[in-house]
């Protein structure tokens, strides 16, 4: 198992998609506060409400698109070049093959999440004051970031599942990139239809990871409902991993 993980990490680090998306990720994270400060100034704002801590809390998660690209190409290429078939022929268990790629993908998402917070925190210090660092604020921020992290991992798990189910890179990429938003939008329309049909408000769509992540970010650390976010993230994190490995064990590897 450890050999599989080491091999997958090595292949990921060597891949062109990892390097290109890594550069784009660093550029996005590094320019986030500059653009935020620029828009703030253009809007006539004084920035008195903005602090380093508030910017850390509001760290952008648009890098999920880059994660989708890297993971889709990473796993899809394993099918294209017959690597997964070769691994299976060497008597590696399928659940080990899946687990290795899932773990590596989750580690990549963790690195993206942590590095983005560090970069945003450092660059924010050039524009704004630190802000309130009382124990209550720090604990709220930690809970808020943990919830975002779990939701990011759940979305990553969905990317991995999609890559194993679809397998072909040319199909996995568009599904991973736009599928999350499309399903979330369809769920919103479903809520509207059910609300009209049942005569009372239905909000099932908010439990889709992408929608939940957006809702928590918009609410902010002071007002976000963190427990539903954590539970939603854990459910989809586990369900996507289970669904992916079950499918992988049942289908023929071509």
Number of C-alpha atoms within 10 A of each C-alpha: 13 9 9 18 18 13 14 21 19 11 14 22 12 11 14 14 19 21 14 12 17 17 12 14 21 16 11 18 24 18 15 20 26 16 12 13 19 13 12 14 12 9 9 9 13 10 13 8 10 18 19 22 22 19 21 20 21 18 22 18 18 11 20 20 15 20 26 26 21 25 30 31 25 23 27 25 17 20 20 15 10 13 13 21 15 14 15 14 10 9 8 14 14 17 15 16 19 22 18 21 22 23 16 18 26 21 15 20 23 17 12 21 21 13 15 23 19 15 19 25 21 15 18 25 15 11 15 19 15 15 13 13 11 8 9 10 15 13 13 17 20 14 16 25 22 15 26 26 20 22 27 24 25 26 27 28 28 24 32 29 26 24 27 22 17 15 21 18 20 12 14 25 23 13 19 25 18 12 15 17 16 13 15 19 16 12 19 19 13 16 18 15 13 16 14 12 11 9 9 9 12 17 14 12 20 20 20 22 29 21 20 24 24 13 16 20 20 12 12 15 21 10 12 17 16 19 12 15 25 21 15 21 28 18 15 23 21 15 16 21 20 15 17 24 22 16 13 18 13 9 9 8 13 9
